[in-house]
Amino acid sequence: MLDRPSLIILYFVLCTISCYFCEHYCSGAENTCKEDKNKYSRDVNEWTSNLKNEIKRALEQYAPCKKENCSCHRSVIDSDLAPYQDGITNEMFISARAKGTKYQVIDGKLYREENCHFPARCAGVEHYMKSLNLKKLSNMEVSINTRDWPQVNKLWGQKKAPVLSFSKTQDYYDIMYPAWSFWEGGPAIALYPTGIGRWDEHRKSISLAAKKSPWDKKKAKAFFRGSRTSEERDALILLSRSKPDLVDAQYTKNQAWKSDADTLHAPAASEVSFEDHCKYKYLFNYRGVAASFRFKHLFLCKSLVFHVGDEWLEFFYPSLKPWVHYIPISPKASKDEIQQVIEFFKAEDALAKEIADRGFQHIWENLDDDDVKCYWQILLKKYSKLIKYKVVKDKDLIEI
């Protein structure tokens, strides 16, 4: 079955053909042709009006958070720890231990098991953990998952286990922590061969690039570069091929790339730096295996971010509000639906800039290095208070 935008476009085409026929062969039916065109216009006007009302409601319900002790994100800690309010038992931790890297805080010192599956990711985690006031934490131990995906799925019938993961959906018991890539260990690509990291430095370089490409100098096109980790991205890529003046979206290679079939039967494109993303007004974000590492970077361009899907989260996602800070897009959106939304914001340029500026300001003010450290400190403090057993120093761990 065709979706609504496709039906509207098909209706318009049929109406045009009908009116052409009327004009040349049955001029007496002119009123019918006008009625068909008016019906199409009413449908478009209704869609536009509904979208504007959606944005208006979102703004009316929005209250900016205050930058005070990472208050924008603290509710996420409470939500993630809610399943463990009756306490974390030793049995729970033993189950969690098998799904991550074991860390302990003993007498204000940090320890870790000797082997880490992803050393760069552990280093990214440890950079922040070592910066905390560990002496304010009671003796504790945590299992930190450095894989790309969460570990404890409610729907699969798995029992609660307090595993810390950087990303999850609401189907998981995992407890979110700030990803290692805020410091190091993010995806390694040609432009960032040691992996995406140093959020503090990206904040400076990308915001500087944004100043060099102010809104009225940006290209009025949607932009995306990334590998084909999900078919959800295909619609935008195909739209780019049919509407290159509207969208520049191409697939790049990833480690699994074998042929052009892996880039939707087109040559793989070169990667593009975050800074060069700032040359475009509309930037698309898609999930990868889990949440996308690129998401926070896109806002720094002061471009309008189109965020596809709302299932996968990082700890800071809930503070960002659809229509207020970014444009939500369904992962099932068709080419026509995506085109319709892009063209709406091209026509509503002032509104697009307003949302883009608000998104930038939120990330700039509420997601700096201090916010990441603050989140870690509060998370570990609240977690430690839930432990119901005596934590004994594991002699097999090494001091970090």
Backbone hydrogen bonds, N-H to C=O, Kabsch-Sander energy under -0.5 kcal/mol:
donor,donor_aa,acceptor,acceptor_aa,energy
7,L,3,D,-2.3
8,I,4,R,-2.4
9,I,5,P,-2.4
10,L,6,S,-2.8
11,Y,7,L,-2.7
12,F,8,I,-2.2
13,V,9,I,-2.2
14,L,10,L,-2.6
15,C,11,Y,-2.5
16,T,12,F,-2.5
17,I,13,V,-2.4
18,S,14,L,-2.7
19,C,15,C,-2.7
20,Y,16,T,-2.3
21,F,17,I,-2.3
22,C,18,S,-2.5
23,E,19,C,-2.6
24,H,20,Y,-1.8
25,Y,21,F,-2.7
26,C,21,F,-0.8
26,C,22,C,-1.2
29,A,26,C,-2.6
30,E,27,S,-1.2
32,T,29,A,-0.7
33,C,29,A,-1.5
34,K,30,E,-2.2
35,E,31,N,-2.2
36,D,32,T,-2.1
37,K,33,C,-2.1
38,N,34,K,-2.4
39,K,35,E,-2.1
40,Y,36,D,-2.0
41,S,37,K,-2.3
42,R,38,N,-2.3
43,D,39,K,-2.1
44,V,40,Y,-2.2
45,N,41,S,-2.7
46,E,42,R,-2.4
47,W,43,D,-2.2
48,T,44,V,-2.5
49,S,45,N,-2.5
50,N,46,E,-2.5
51,L,47,W,-2.1
52,K,48,T,-2.3
53,N,49,S,-2.2
54,E,50,N,-2.1
55,I,51,L,-2.1
56,K,52,K,-2.3
57,R,53,N,-2.7
58,A,54,E,-2.1
59,L,55,I,-2.1
60,E,56,K,-2.1
61,Q,57,R,-1.9
62,Y,58,A,-0.6
62,Y,59,L,-0.5
68,E,66,K,-1.7
71,S,68,E,-0.7
73,H,70,C,-1.6
74,R,70,C,-0.8
76,V,73,H,-1.4
77,I,73,H,-0.8
78,D,74,R,-1.7
79,S,75,S,-2.2
80,D,76,V,-2.7
81,L,77,I,-2.2
82,A,78,D,-0.9
84,Y,81,L,-2.0
85,Q,82,A,-1.6
87,G,84,Y,-2.0
88,I,386,L,-3.1
89,T,87,G,-0.6
93,F,89,T,-2.1
94,I,90,N,-2.4
95,S,91,E,-1.7
96,A,92,M,-2.2
97,R,93,F,-3.3
98,A,94,I,-0.9
99,K,96,A,-2.2
100,G,97,R,-1.1
101,T,144,I,-2.7
103,Y,142,V,-2.6
104,Q,111,Y,-2.2
105,V,140,M,-2.5
106,I,104,Q,-0.5
106,I,109,K,-2.2
109,K,106,I,-1.7
111,Y,104,Q,-2.8
112,R,398,I,-2.6
113,E,102,K,-2.0
114,E,396,D,-0.6
121,R,118,F,-0.5
122,C,118,F,-2.5
123,A,119,P,-2.4
124,G,120,A,-1.8
125,V,121,R,-2.1
126,E,122,C,-3.0
127,H,123,A,-1.9
128,Y,124,G,-0.9
128,Y,125,V,-0.5
129,M,125,V,-2.1
130,K,126,E,-2.7
131,S,127,H,-0.6
132,L,128,Y,-0.5
132,L,129,M,-1.0
134,L,132,L,-1.6
136,K,133,N,-1.6
137,L,134,L,-1.7
140,M,105,V,-2.0
142,V,103,Y,-2.2
143,S,162,P,-0.6
144,I,101,T,-2.7
144,I,142,V,-0.6
145,N,143,S,-0.6
145,N,164,L,-3.2
146,T,144,I,-0.5
153,N,151,Q,-0.7
154,K,152,V,-0.5
154,K,171,D,-3.1
155,L,171,D,-0.7
157,G,154,K,-1.9
158,Q,153,N,-1.6
163,V,161,A,-2.4
164,L,143,S,-2.7
165,S,163,V,-0.6
165,S,175,I,-2.0
168,K,313,L,-1.3
172,Y,169,T,-1.5
173,Y,152,V,-2.9
175,I,163,V,-2.9
176,M,174,D,-0.5
177,Y,165,S,-1.3
182,F,179,A,-1.8
183,W,180,W,-2.2
184,E,180,W,-2.4
186,G,196,I,-1.8
189,I,187,P,-0.6
189,I,192,Y,-1.2
195,G,192,Y,-2.2
196,I,187,P,-1.4
198,R,183,W,-2.2
199,W,182,F,-2.3
200,D,182,F,-0.5
201,E,198,R,-0.8
202,H,198,R,-2.3
203,R,199,W,-2.4
204,K,200,D,-0.9
205,S,201,E,-2.5
206,I,202,H,-2.8
207,S,202,H,-0.5
207,S,203,R,-1.3
208,L,204,K,-1.8
209,A,205,S,-1.9
210,A,206,I,-2.1
211,K,207,S,-1.4
212,K,208,L,-1.3
213,S,209,A,-0.9
217,K,214,P,-2.3
218,K,214,P,-0.9
218,K,215,W,-1.1
219,K,279,K,-3.5
221,K,219,K,-2.4
222,A,246,L,-2.6
223,F,282,Y,-2.3
224,F,248,D,-2.0
226,G,250,Q,-1.2
229,T,227,S,-1.8
233,R,230,S,-1.4
234,D,231,E,-1.6
237,I,233,R,-1.7
238,L,234,D,-2.9
239,L,235,A,-2.2
240,S,236,L,-2.2
241,R,237,I,-1.5
242,S,238,L,-1.6
243,K,239,L,-2.7
246,L,243,K,-1.8
247,V,243,K,-2.2
248,D,222,A,-3.2
250,Q,224,F,-1.8
252,T,226,G,-1.4
253,K,269,A,-0.5
257,W,254,N,-1.8
262,D,259,S,-2.0
263,T,260,D,-1.5
264,L,261,A,-1.0
265,H,260,D,-2.0
266,A,260,D,-1.0
269,A,251,Y,-3.1
277,H,273,S,-1.0
277,H,274,F,-0.7
278,C,274,F,-0.6
278,C,275,E,-1.0
279,K,276,D,-1.4
280,Y,277,H,-1.9
281,K,219,K,-2.6
282,Y,221,K,-1.7
283,L,281,K,-0.5
283,L,304,L,-2.6
284,F,223,F,-2.1
285,N,306,F,-2.9
288,G,290,A,-2.2
295,F,292,S,-0.6
297,H,294,R,-0.8
298,L,294,R,-1.5
298,L,295,F,-0.6
299,F,295,F,-0.9
300,L,296,K,-0.6
300,L,297,H,-0.9
301,C,298,L,-1.4
302,K,299,F,-1.8
303,S,298,L,-0.6
304,L,281,K,-3.2
305,V,303,S,-0.6
306,F,283,L,-3.3
307,H,305,V,-0.7
307,H,327,I,-2.2
308,V,285,N,-2.7
308,V,306,F,-0.6
309,G,307,H,-0.6
309,G,329,I,-2.8
313,L,168,K,-2.4
317,Y,314,E,-1.4
319,S,316,F,-1.0
320,L,316,F,-0.5
320,L,317,Y,-2.0
323,W,326,Y,-3.3
324,V,321,K,-1.2
325,H,321,K,-2.9
326,Y,321,K,-0.9
327,I,305,V,-3.0
329,I,307,H,-2.4
333,A,330,S,-1.9
338,I,334,S,-2.3
339,Q,335,K,-2.7
340,Q,336,D,-2.4
341,V,337,E,-1.9
342,I,338,I,-2.4
343,E,339,Q,-2.7
344,F,340,Q,-1.7
345,F,341,V,-1.9
346,K,342,I,-1.7
347,A,343,E,-1.9
348,E,344,F,-1.8
349,D,347,A,-0.7
352,A,348,E,-2.3
353,K,349,D,-2.3
354,E,350,A,-2.0
355,I,351,L,-2.1
356,A,352,A,-2.3
357,D,353,K,-2.8
358,R,354,E,-1.9
359,G,355,I,-2.4
360,F,356,A,-2.3
361,Q,357,D,-2.5
362,H,358,R,-2.1
363,I,359,G,-2.0
364,W,360,F,-3.0
365,E,361,Q,-2.3
366,N,362,H,-2.0
367,L,363,I,-1.3
372,V,368,D,-1.7
373,K,369,D,-2.2
374,C,370,D,-2.6
375,Y,371,D,-2.3
376,W,372,V,-2.2
377,Q,373,K,-2.5
378,I,374,C,-2.4
379,L,375,Y,-2.8
380,L,376,W,-2.6
381,K,377,Q,-2.0
382,K,378,I,-2.6
383,Y,379,L,-2.5
384,S,380,L,-2.6
385,K,381,K,-1.3
386,L,382,K,-0.5
386,L,383,Y,-1.6
387,I,383,Y,-0.5
387,I,384,S,-0.9
388,K,88,I,-2.6
392,V,390,K,-0.6
395,K,393,K,-0.7
397,L,394,D,-1.7
398,I,112,R,-3.4
400,I,110,L,-2.8
